[in-house]
Amino acid sequence: MKIKKLLEITFNIAQKYIDSDISNPIINPLPPELNREHFSLQIDNEGMSEQEFSQALERVVMNTPKTASKKFFNQLFGGRNAPALAAEILTTVTNNSMYTYKIGGVQIAIEKEVIETKLDYVGFKDGDGGFMPGGSLSNMVAMMIARNEKEESLSANGFSGKKLIAYTSDQAHYSIEKNGAILGIGGNNVRKVVSDEKGKMNVLALEEAIKQDLKEGNIPFFVNATAGTTVLGAFDPFIEITKITQKYHLWLHVDAAWGGGVFLSKRYNYLIQGVANAHSVTWNAHKMMGVPLSASAILLKQKGLLYKHFSMKSDYLYQIGEDEWNPGLSSLQCGRRNDAFKVWAAWKYYGKYGYEERTEKQFALAKYATQIIKNSPEFSLILEPEGLNVCFTVEGVSAIELCNNLYEQGLLQVGYGSWQEKSFIRLILVNPDMEFSDIDEFFHLIRTYLHKKL
Ligand SMILES: Cc1ncc(COP(=O)(O)O)c(C=O)c1O
């Protein structure tokens, strides 16, 4: 098949899919086990004609869940960022790998530009960073470097038998515990520090837990603080936590995978005040910055740590250029897709001011939704949102039932969460291309559902 023809087919399908965000915002879900037969997914011995191929692609794409529609409030990402989408398509067309300057060329310079811009926002003056395949792995790299810095012989000789301990709040993303298990720290040695009535880490409880571990002869080494928790959207008290990590000489990592977008706004960056004193930060551009999945960066205050812990020389790969232009030497991976181009494209297009406006629009949407909940007797707010997670209950119906029914009826895609033994709707307002009228429609659909049920 000629590439030009194939691209034409592809763009037609893409356009149809985008148009259907309005006409069919929620696809009809099939029971998972029926997909193979329904969409003829099996790989056959014989290939297919151009026409059959384009029909097969279209059928699958048109039945793929929609994350950019105005009825999607389900995840910590959503919407369609046009400049980033354009660059993402071109990334696939150019198909570079980001290990060497020889193969990545100008794209390596673009990645450096994006990392340096992020470091600047975070306040790491002479820092370092790299792209990882998601926030969970950025968090893992932070924990791995902290572990190896604490136990200097570990990467060469393996574990010495000492019990290393990490701390995070009970509201942190599950990747923190999972990374403890992956890295040989042990999931049980990731202490879940209780959170307070706003879902923020209780700093007194953190210090108590550290003291207890020291008393038992364990080795505390790492504290994860969260900027924007997954369920409640809470921001941990970074300044207070830093006092503790400095007192006990612990690595402080800030998981800003979700809330990192607040760095972009002078109005809301008070939420991450003090983060410049951390050792590392995870910041996902595929969440608040709205670029297509995935684009997660690990940012380090100290230059050279990625190179120190990840460089492995091999003359079959690293053939030209200075090490600093061959980022494979500072990466967890060998072959690595280019996630920076789409972030750069969106930032270049909107500019820093444009992104600031987009962030403030997200907050305006969250505040608008919060106000509707406060003014409606049938809704109850779980807590005053700090970020873009608006958590609330609806009188007379469980959050689980409501979310599942709205989805099955093709009305809304929104999820639920739980905290303090209560389940609630977790409304995520991350798509800055939504309007207040889309929020009105969201609540209108819930009210209509309720009235039909009564
Ligand atoms: C606070 C937080 N950290 C980390 C992650 C993981 O990010 P990713 O899905 O990119 O692995 C999430 C995902 O929602 C998150 O909410």
The ligand as an SDF file (V2000), in Angstrom:
LIG
                    3D

 16 16  0  0  0  0  0  0  0  0999 V2000
   -0.2710   11.2960   42.0930 C   0  0  0  0  0  0  0  0  0  0  0  0
    0.0400   10.3530   40.9740 C   0  0  0  0  0  0  0  0  0  0  0  0
    1.2900    9.8810   40.8370 N   0  0  0  0  0  0  0  0  0  0  0  0
    1.6260    9.0260   39.8600 C   0  0  0  0  0  0  0  0  0  0  0  0
    0.6960    8.5960   38.9580 C   0  0  0  0  0  0  0  0  0  0  0  0
    1.0810    7.6070   37.9080 C   0  0  0  0  0  0  0  0  0  0  0  0
    1.2530    8.2430   36.6970 O   0  0  0  0  0  0  0  0  0  0  0  0
    1.2250    7.3700   35.3460 P   0  0  0  0  0  0  0  0  0  0  0  0
   -0.1980    6.9890   35.1380 O   0  0  0  0  0  0  0  0  0  0  0  0
    1.7680    8.2890   34.3150 O   0  0  0  0  0  0  0  0  0  0  0  0
    2.0950    6.1720   35.5900 O   0  0  0  0  0  0  0  0  0  0  0  0
   -0.6370    9.0450   39.0600 C   0  0  0  0  0  0  0  0  0  0  0  0
   -1.6520    8.5970   38.1100 C   0  0  0  0  0  0  0  0  0  0  0  0
   -2.7740    8.9400   38.1460 O   0  0  0  0  0  0  0  0  0  0  0  0
   -0.9580    9.9410   40.1000 C   0  0  0  0  0  0  0  0  0  0  0  0
   -2.2100   10.3820   40.2750 O   0  0  0  0  0  0  0  0  0  0  0  0
  1  2  1  0
  2  3  1  0
  2 15  2  0
  3  4  2  0
  4  5  1  0
  5  6  1  0
  5 12  2  0
  6  7  1  0
  7  8  1  0
  8  9  2  0
  8 10  1  0
  8 11  1  0
 12 13  1  0
 12 15  1  0
 13 14  2  0
 15 16  1  0
M  END
$$$$
